[in-house]
């Protein structure tokens, strides 16, 4: 079974530490989808910026519609959302 080592907050430094701290401020915890990117902090940062733009940026879709779309896609793919 494949395994990706998740870098604990206590071991994080630099960009990774800043990104994990932002994740905790945003959500009160570090979700698995965020933590799995801990091996590549630059990818984590870019991914969270993209998520922010999609979910919180200007859009013809309301926030509720965006959350609903994310939920339906996750369900269709068999992901816990």
C-alpha positions, 0 to 999 in steps of 0.5 A: 500500500502506498504511503505519503509521509505527512510532515507534522506541524511540529517539524514544519519550517519555513513556507510549510509552517506558514501554510499549515498555520494558515490552514489551522486559522482557516479551518481550525485544523489541518485537513488530510487533503491539505496535509498530504501536500506537506512534502511539497510546500510550494504545491500546497501554497499554489493549491490553496490559492487556486481553491481560494480563487475558485471558492471565494473569488468573483464568479457568476456562481454563488458560494452555495452553488460552488459548495454544492458543486464541490459536494456533488463532484466529491460524492460522484468520485467517492470522496469524503467531502 
